[in-house]
Amino acid sequence: QVQLVESGGGLVQAGGSLRLSCAASGRTFSNYAMGWFRQAPGKEREFVAAISRRSISTNYAYSVKGRFTISRDNAKNTVYLQMNSLEPEDTGVYYCAANPKPILTMSRTFYDYWGQGTQVTVSS
């Protein structure tokens, strides 16, 4: 089992920045690729970003590319999502997730463990 706890969400004006953190506990953090997803009210949960086990590879949704940066610190068992130039469309609950398979994927089905989410609200 892997336990994931997100933090860092909040209310920010359009154009502002937030940094989300996700602290992992349980099994060896570096054995998991990590991803961030988000869910807006009334919408499906969607992929935001992913990072491989050793930070060699990253992948981003087209809508956030160039504005968001995913990173991880395996010594601290933590994955981050730096969000810049935020837009109202970025509003939603942000979830981190752990994928035990050695692939970088946008598909939710590959992620076995999920956090409880942190709310991000971007006002216009």
Secondary structure, DSSP 8 states (H G I E B T S, - for coil): -EEEEEE--EEEETT--EEEEEEEEES-GGGSEEEEEEE-TTS--EEEEEE-TTSS-EEE-TTTTTTEEEEEETTTTEEEEEE-S--GGG-EEEEEEEE-SSS----GGG--EE---EEEEEE-
